[in-house]
């Protein structure tokens, strides 16, 4: 037996409005997006049979995306990131180091991408060893202690404050 073909009749907003009007759906049980859609309707209704607009999509790539991809391709086991730390992630530190080296060697054409990568990794490893020795590395925090810290911070949040 074939599935429902109701998606071809009207829009999701008109179908939801119909359910609310007939009482099949309580107004209090309406979806979260319903009020937003009602306040800010789209310029063109998203109908099933609307033709696809013929427009060129922009490529959204930043300069550091290529560097980030190179780093993550070669370093698959980076570990957890503590989102509560004020310091930079290891990926961001690598990008900063790589860009700094790129600026230093921009006049030299014989420096390859691989050489820059190796030198940036060496600098990061030296810096990482120094931080371990001085116990300042924020990324060596264990997952369990990071979880405990996050739970402690979550306990201080009042839901009334969020919705005001």
Backbone as a ProteinNet text record, in pm:
[ID]
protein_1_A
[PRIMARY]
XXXXXXXXXXXXXXXXXXXXXXXXXXXXXXXXXXXXXXXXXXXXXXXXXXXXXXXXXXXXXXXXXXXXXXXXXXXXXXXXXXXXXXXXXXXXXXXXXXXXXXXXXXXXXXXXXXXXXXXXXXXXXXXXXXXXXXXXXXXXXXXXXXXXXXXXXXXXXXXXXXXX
[TERTIARY]
83.9	0	88.6	53.2	131.7	111.9	213.3	204.9	116	98.7	14.2	75.4	-7.1	37.6	-3.9	-28.8	-78.1	23.9	153	252.4	233.8	158.3	133.8	16	-59	-176.2	-142.2	-128.1	-99.3	41.7	66.7	197.5	184.9	295.9	294	224.4	240.7	175.6	25.2	-21.8	-167.1	-228.8	-157.8	-209.3	-213.4	-110.4	-108.4	-216.4	-235.8	-343.7	-478.9	-499	-624	-645.9	-542.3	-554	-591.8	-535.7	-567.4	-710.9	-755	-890.8	-996.9	-970.4	-1070.1	-1066.2	-964.8	-955.4	-880.4	-827.4	-751.1	-617	-571.5	-448.8	-479.1	-453.3	-476.3	-380.9	-427.7	-344.3	-220.6	-233.4	-120.8	-17.1	-57.7	32.2	91	77.2	128.3	280.5	340.5	486.8	555.1	679.8	754.7	767.7	780.7	804.3	677.8	561	433.9	421.3	448.7	435.8	538.9	657.7	762.4	724.1	673.9	631.7	516.2	424.4	309.1	352.8	451.4	499.7	588.6	666.7	761.1	743.3	636.3	615.4	719.4	753.4	851.9	794.4	883	838.4	760.2	809.8	741	703.5	578.5	536.7	611.4	656.8	730.5	638.2	586.8	495	572.1	507.6	566.2	602.3	516.8	534.8	606.5	663.3	733.9	862.8	890.2	1012.4	1137.4	1244.1	1370.8	1430.3	1469.9	1528.6	1662.5	1685.8	1808.8	1908.9	1987.9	2086.6	2216.7	2325.9	2458	2484.3	2524.2	2556.5	2700.3	2719.9	2853.1	2927.1	3055.1	3140.1	3179.8	3147.4	3175.9	3295.3	3413	3535.7	3620.5	3681.8	3770.4	3914.7	4008	4148.8	4194.3	4150.8	4199.7	4131.7	4027.1	3960.4	4054.4	4137.6	4233.5	4337.2	4381	4478.3	4415.2	4292.8	4220.5	4201.2	4166.4	4147	4278.1	4388.2	4519.1	4553.2	4527.1	4557	4473.1	4343.7	4255.2	4273.3	4318.9	4344.7	4461.1	4560.4	4679.3	4674	4579.9	4569.1	4425.6	4393.7	4255.3	4220.3	4317.6	4293	4335.3	4262.5	4297.8	4250.8	4133.5	4081.8	3967.3	3919.7	3805.7	3849.6	3756.4	3781	3696.7	3758.4	3687.5	3630.1	3498.7	3434.9	3430	3455.6	3452.8	3586.8	3691.2	3822.4	3831	3906.3	3922.1	4029.5	4112.4	4221.8	4174.8	4267.4	4237.4	4247.9	4172.8	4180.8	4312.2	4347.9	4472.8	4466.4	4348.6	4332.8	4356.7	4300.1	4317.7	4462.6	4529.1	4671	4753.5	4717.8	4789.2	4768.3	4644.6	4615.8	4694	4695.2	4769.8	4919.1	4973.5	5115.1	5145.2	5059.9	5078.8	5072.9	4976.3	4962.4	5083.3	5132.4	5251.5	5371.8	5389.5	5499.4	5482.2	5360.6	5332.5	5369.6	5340.6	5376.4	5528.7	5598.3	5744.5	5810.8	5753.5	5814.5	5748.4	5669.4	5595	5685.8	5806.2	5898.8	5967.6	5981.2	6047.1	5945.8	5977	5885.1	5915.8	6035.7	6073.9	6013.2	5949.5	5889	5755.7	5745	5622.9	5523.5	5403.2	5296.9	5332.6	5396.3	5435.3	5541.6	5637.3	5740.7	5679.3	5587.9	5520.3	5440.9	5374.6	5296.6	5386	5497.1	5588.4	5646.7	5683.1	5740.8	5636.7	5513	5406.7	5378.2	5378.3	5357.2	5470.9	5595.3	5709.6	5696.3	5657.9	5640.7	5530.1	5419.3	5309.3	5351.6	5425.1	5470.9	5563.7	5653.2	5742.4	5661.4	5566.3	5480.9	5395.2	5346.5	5262.9	5345	5470.3	5557.3	5585.5	5608.9	5631.7	5508.6	5391.3	5268.8	5245.9	5278.5	5264.1	5358.4	5480.7	5578.8	5535.6	5470.2	5426.3	5282	5217.5	5079.4	4979.2	4998	4905.5	4816.4	4830.6	4755.7	4610.1	4521	4378.5	4314.6	4381.6	4320.6	4354.5	4439.6	4469.9	4372.1	4272.5	4170.7	4096.9	4073.2	4008.3	3860.7	3802.8	3663.4	3571.7	3603.9	3517.2	3519.6	3636.2	3640.2	3576.1	3587.8	3519.5	3368.7	3320.8	3178.5	3131.1	3209.8	3172.2	3167.1	3262.7	3265.1	3144.7	3110.3	2994.3	2866.3	2852.7	2734.1	2723.7	2839.4	2839.8	2791.8	2836.9	2794.2	2648.2	2600.7	2460.5	2367.2	2412.8	2329.7	2305.7	2390.3	2375	2281.1	2231.5	2144.4	2000.3	1929.2	1788	1704.5	1611.7	1530.9	1445.9	1406.3	1326.3	1405.3	1536.8	1622.6	1636.7	1632.6	1649.5	1531.5	1410.5	1290.4	1240.8	1317.9	1276.8	1337.9
-117.8	0	124.4	218.5	340.6	430	511.8	606.4	723.6	813.7	930.8	1026.6	1088.2	1186.6	1327.6	1347.2	1476.1	1588.2	1554.3	1660.7	1741.5	1687.6	1758.2	1855.2	1846.6	1932.9	2037.8	2162.3	2271.5	2265.9	2351.6	2355.8	2296.5	2274.6	2221.6	2320.5	2450.6	2551.6	2546.8	2535.3	2532.1	2404.1	2293.4	2168.3	2174.6	2234	2247.8	2345	2453.5	2548.9	2479.9	2395.3	2321.1	2226.3	2161.9	2072.8	2149.5	2268.3	2350.3	2399.8	2444.3	2496.5	2389.8	2268.7	2162	2098.9	2131.9	2076.5	1945.3	1898.5	1774.9	1794.1	1918.8	1953.8	2071.9	2056.3	2166.9	2280.4	2403.5	2519.3	2517.9	2469.7	2462.2	2359	2261.5	2155.4	2183.7	2306.2	2341.2	2330	2308	2297.4	2429.9	2424	2543.5	2643.4	2592.2	2678.7	2751.4	2710.6	2761.5	2912.8	2962.6	3106.2	3188.1	3133.5	3204.3	3214	3104	3102.8	3200.9	3205.7	3295.3	3441.3	3471.7	3609.3	3650.9	3556.7	3585.9	3487.3	3500.1	3403.9	3424.8	3318.5	3331.9	3412.3	3467.1	3544.5	3458.2	3338	3242.5	3121.1	3076.2	2960.5	2835.9	2754.9	2633.4	2520.1	2531	2428.8	2316.9	2203.4	2083	2103.2	2171	2182.3	2310.8	2385.2	2508	2473.7	2540.4	2507.6	2546.6	2474.9	2501.5	2628.7	2723.6	2847.6	2819.2	2887.3	2869.3	2974.9	2939.1	3034.3	2962.2	3032.9	2977.6	2984.8	2871.8	2868.1	2914.2	2992.7	3039.9	2931.3	2919.7	2829.6	2900.4	2841.3	2903.4	2830.9	2871.5	2817.7	2933.6	2913.9	3014.1	2969	3062.3	3030.3	2915.5	2917.9	2817.1	2681.6	2670.8	2541.2	2437.1	2479.8	2387.7	2341.6	2433.5	2400.7	2306.5	2336.2	2252.2	2110.9	2100.7	1969.4	1891.4	1958.4	1893.8	1841.9	1921.6	1882.4	1762.3	1766.7	1658.3	1531.2	1544.9	1426.2	1345.7	1414.5	1348	1320.2	1379.7	1363.5	1327.6	1202.1	1158.2	1147.8	1121.1	1100.8	1224.1	1332.5	1455.9	1452.2	1398.4	1390.8	1488.3	1492.1	1576.9	1721.8	1811.6	1954	2004	2074.5	2132.5	2267.2	2273.5	2395.6	2505.7	2470.5	2570.1	2638.4	2589.1	2650.9	2777.3	2871.3	2998.6	2990.1	2886	2872.4	2826.2	2830.7	2787.6	2636.5	2579.4	2435.2	2404.2	2278.6	2238.5	2264.6	2250.3	2278.3	2425.9	2513	2657.2	2697.1	2635.3	2666	2621.6	2506.5	2461.4	2560.9	2604.3	2699.5	2828.4	2879.2	3002.9	2984.6	2870.9	2843.2	2830.7	2759	2738.4	2872.4	2956.2	3086.2	3174.6	3169.1	3246.7	3200.9	3070.3	3017.8	3055	3050.5	3086.5	3231.8	3319	3461.3	3478.5	3399.8	3410.7	3362.4	3257.5	3197.2	3239.4	3344.5	3379.6	3423.7	3474.4	3516.3	3397.5	3288	3168.5	3081.1	3046.4	2963.8	2815.1	2781.4	2641.3	2570.7	2643.7	2582.8	2519.7	2389	2319.1	2316.5	2277.6	2265.5	2160.9	2053.8	1945.6	1992.7	2073.4	2125.9	2219	2304	2393.2	2314	2207.8	2124	2060.8	2000.4	1934.4	2032.5	2150.3	2250	2299.1	2318.8	2361.7	2253.7	2127.3	2016.5	2011.8	2031.5	2031.7	2143.8	2261.4	2375.1	2345.2	2288.8	2254.2	2149.7	2048.4	1943.6	1999.7	2091	2153.9	2235.8	2312.3	2392.6	2304.5	2195.4	2102.4	2037.5	2004.4	1944.3	2044.2	2171.2	2274.1	2291.8	2291.1	2307.5	2189.3	2069.1	1951.7	1962.2	2008.1	2018.7	2120.5	2227.8	2329.7	2309.7	2205.6	2169.6	2280.1	2346.1	2451	2409.5	2289.2	2246.5	2223.5	2300.3	2286.2	2168.2	2115	2005.7	1868.4	1861.6	1732.4	1696.4	1779.7	1750.9	1623.2	1539.5	1412.5	1435.1	1341.7	1354	1353.5	1272.8	1265.2	1395.3	1457.1	1583	1695.4	1690.4	1790.4	1775.4	1651.7	1625.9	1677.5	1650.2	1696.6	1848.5	1912.8	2058.9	2114.6	2050.7	2095.1	2076.6	1965.2	1940.4	2043.4	2079.1	2178.4	2313.6	2351	2477.8	2474.7	2357.8	2344.8	2355.7	2314	2322.2	2466.4	2557.4	2698.3	2773.4	2708	2773	2760.7	2872.6	2874.5	2883.9	2792.2	2790.3	2916.1	2975.3	3098.9	3209.6	3212.7	3316.1	3297.4	3173.6	3147.4	3200.5	3185.5	3220.3	3361.7	3441.5	3580.5	3673.3
0	0	0	-82.5	-96.5	24.6	51.2	163.1	128.1	222.1	205.1	103.7	25.1	-74.1	-31.5	97.2	144.4	132.6	119	107.4	-20.5	-114.6	-240.1	-228.9	-119.1	-100.8	3.4	-38.9	53.6	107.4	205.2	270	409.5	472.6	608.7	702.8	676.6	759.9	742.3	618.1	595.9	652.9	644.3	701.2	853.1	914.8	1060.4	1105.4	1030.5	1063.6	1055.9	956.6	943.1	1060.6	1105.6	1220.9	1347.3	1362.4	1480.1	1471.8	1354.6	1337.7	1358.4	1315.3	1330.9	1468.9	1549.3	1682.9	1690	1579.8	1580.2	1652.3	1659	1728.5	1819.5	1948.7	2041.6	2009.9	2031.2	2003.8	2093	2215.4	2308	2262.5	2181.2	2135.1	1997.2	1948.3	1816	1814.4	1697.7	1687.2	1721.5	1760.3	1798.4	1683.2	1562	1447.1	1401.3	1450.1	1399.1	1418.9	1540.4	1567.6	1490.5	1474.8	1400.3	1252.8	1196.9	1056.6	1036.1	1134.3	1123.5	1129.5	1215.8	1228.8	1111.6	1059	951.1	836.6	760.1	650.4	540.3	467.1	359.2	242.7	160.2	45.3	-52.2	-75.1	-162.4	-79.3	-93.7	-16.4	-61.8	32.7	-2.6	-46.4	-167.3	-218.7	-286.4	-295.2	-353.3	-500.4	-574.5	-719.7	-762.1	-668	-702	-776.6	-888.4	-963.6	-884.3	-908.8	-842	-900.8	-815.4	-869.1	-936.2	-1047.6	-1123.8	-1079.2	-978.5	-929.1	-895.5	-909.8	-882.3	-732.6	-674	-531.8	-510	-406.7	-374.2	-297.5	-325.9	-249.9	-121.1	-9.6	118.8	180.5	140.7	196.6	244.9	357.9	413	390.7	407	384.1	473.9	599.2	693.4	677.3	596.4	576.9	515	422.3	359.4	461.2	546.3	650.7	752.6	792.3	890	834.5	707	645	642.4	612.6	611.8	751.1	853.2	991.1	1034	1006.6	1050.6	966.3	843.8	761.1	819	870.4	922.7	1072.3	1144.2	1289.5	1324.6	1317.3	1339.3	1487.5	1573.4	1715.8	1795.5	1782.3	1851.5	1996.5	2020.9	2156.8	2177.5	2299.8	2334	2349	2323.3	2337	2453.1	2544.9	2657.8	2613.9	2598	2549	2654.8	2779.7	2886.4	2906.8	2841.2	2858.2	2774	2824	2753.5	2646.8	2650.7	2555.5	2418.6	2325	2188.7	2178.4	2085.6	2061.9	1990.3	1989	1924.6	1773.6	1715.9	1572.9	1544.9	1628.9	1608.2	1629.9	1727.2	1748.3	1627.7	1568	1448.5	1334	1314.9	1205.7	1226.1	1349.6	1378	1350.3	1392.5	1370.1	1221.1	1149.2	1005	930.4	965.8	898.5	928.7	1052.5	1088.5	1006.8	995.3	913.8	767	719.7	580.1	553.8	650.2	637.1	635.2	719.5	725.9	597.5	537.5	418.8	287.4	289	167.4	52.7	84.2	-20.9	-86.2	-12	-64.7	-137.8	-257.7	-335.4	-322.4	-270.1	-262	-140.4	-51	67.7	27.5	51.2	12.4	128.5	94.7	193.6	299.2	254	345.5	445.1	398.6	487.8	592.5	547.8	641.4	744.7	698.9	789.3	895.2	851.8	945.6	1046.1	999.3	1089.3	1189.6	1145.3	1237.3	1341.3	1299.8	1394	1495.9	1450.5	1542.3	1645.2	1599.5	1691.3	1791.5	1742.4	1834	1934.9	1890.8	1982.8	2089	2050.6	2148.8	2248.6	2198.8	2286.9	2376.5	2321.6	2398.8	2509.7	2482.6	2583.8	2695	2658.4	2759.7	2848	2787.3	2864.8	2957.1	2910.1	2996.5	3115.3	3088.1	3194.9	3300.3	3257.7	3352.3	3397.7	3348.5	3386.9	3354.8	3241.5	3200.9	3085	3034.7	2916.7	2953.5	2893.9	2926.2	2856.1	2750.7	2676.5	2731.9	2833.2	2892.2	3002.1	3021.3	3122.1	3082.8	3178.6	3146.2	3116.8	3045.3	3005.5	3126.3	3226.2	3344	3422.7	3437.7	3511.5	3430.4	3298.6	3215.3	3228.9	3234.6	3250.9	3386.9	3491.5	3625.6	3631.1	3565.8	3564.8	3488.9	3377.4	3299.6	3380	3449.3	3532.4	3644	3703.2	3809.7	3757	3638.9	3579.8	3538.1	3493.1	3453.3	3573.3	3690.3	3810.6	3852.3	3809.5	3845.4	3752	3647.3	3549.5	3595.5	3593.3	3630.5	3503.2	3483.1	3360.9	3346.4	3456.8	3449.1	3382.4	3408.3	3348.8	3198.1	3151.7	3009.7	2928.4	2979.5	2903.1	2932.4	2994.9	3019.1	2919.6
[MASK]
++++++++++++++++++++++++++++++++++++++++++++++++++++++++++++++++++++++++++++++++++++++++++++++++++++++++++++++++++++++++++++++++++++++++++++++++++++++++++++++++++++

